[in-house]
């Protein structure tokens, strides 16, 4: 029986995807808090402007990280799906005794 040198730990890949999604979800609350923070609560005029600027920049940066985390999780979903499809196609070929095309499997 042929063996493959390629191994994908699906559980680890799914756990990584889920962890990335959790990071994205965790960023939601601090991002919202910074969006709602008002520099005027600082009391000192110079500090008000700096706090507003910081809040805007921080909110933007965190929202970008959240977006990238969501995209990374979606990409891992695609990897899982692609390998599942290849596994199913390979299993089908092996059950049929090979396709006679030299073992080439199109992904």
C-alpha positions in Angstrom: 0.0 0.0 0.0 1.5 3.4 -1.0 2.3 5.8 1.8 2.6 9.6 1.8 5.2 11.8 3.4 2.6 14.6 3.7 0.8 14.7 7.0 -1.6 17.4 8.1 -2.7 17.6 11.8 -6.3 18.7 11.3 -6.9 19.0 15.0 -4.0 21.4 15.4 -4.9 23.4 12.4 -8.5 23.7 13.6 -7.3 24.7 17.1 -5.0 27.3 15.6 -7.9 28.7 13.5 -10.1 28.8 16.6 -7.4 30.5 18.7 -7.0 33.2 16.0 -10.8 33.7 15.9 -10.7 34.1 19.7 -8.0 36.7 19.5 -10.1 38.6 16.9 -13.1 38.4 19.3 -11.1 39.5 22.3 -10.0 42.6 20.4 -13.6 43.7 19.9 -14.1 45.0 23.5 -10.9 47.1 23.8 -11.5 48.5 20.3 -15.0 49.6 21.2 -13.7 51.1 24.5 -11.1 53.2 22.7 -13.7 54.3 20.2 -15.9 55.5 23.1 -13.1 57.1 25.1 -13.4 60.9 25.1 -10.3 63.1 25.5 -12.4 65.7 27.2 -12.6 63.4 30.3 -8.9 64.1 30.8 -9.6 67.8 31.8 -6.3 69.3 30.5 -6.7 70.8 27.1 -3.4 69.6 25.7 -4.1 66.1 27.0 -7.5 66.1 25.5 -6.2 66.3 21.9 -3.5 63.8 22.5 -5.9 61.3 24.1 -8.3 61.7 21.2 -5.5 61.2 18.7 -4.2 58.2 20.6 -7.7 56.7 20.8 -8.3 57.1 17.1 -4.9 55.5 16.2 -5.3 52.7 18.7 -8.8 51.9 17.5 -7.6 51.8 13.9 -4.6 49.6 14.7 -6.7 47.1 16.8 -9.4 47.0 14.2 -6.8 46.2 11.5 -5.4 43.4 13.7 -8.9 42.0 14.2 -9.5 42.1 10.4 -6.2 40.4 9.7 -7.0 37.7 12.4 -10.3 37.1 10.7 -8.7 36.8 7.3 -6.1 34.3 8.7 -8.8 32.2 10.2 -10.7 32.2 6.9 -7.5 31.2 5.1 -7.0 28.3 7.5 -10.6 27.2 6.7 -9.6 27.1 3.0 -6.5 25.1 3.8 -8.6 22.6 5.7 -11.2 22.4 2.9 -8.5 22.0 0.2 -6.8 19.1 2.1 -10.1 17.5 2.8 -10.9 17.6 -0.9 -7.5 16.1 -1.8 -7.9 13.4 0.8 -11.3 12.5 -0.5 -10.1 12.4 -4.1 -7.0 10.3 -3.2 -9.2 7.9 -1.2 -11.5 7.6 -4.2 -8.6 6.9 -6.5 -7.2 4.3 -4.1 -10.6 2.6 -3.8 -10.8 2.4 -7.6 -7.3 0.9 -7.8 -5.8 4.0 -9.3 -6.8 6.0 -12.3 -4.1 4.9 -14.7 -2.7 8.5 -15.0 0.5 7.9 -13.1 -1.1 8.9 -9.8 -1.6 12.5 -10.7 -4.3 14.1 -8.6 -5.7 17.4 -9.6 -6.5 19.8 -6.7 
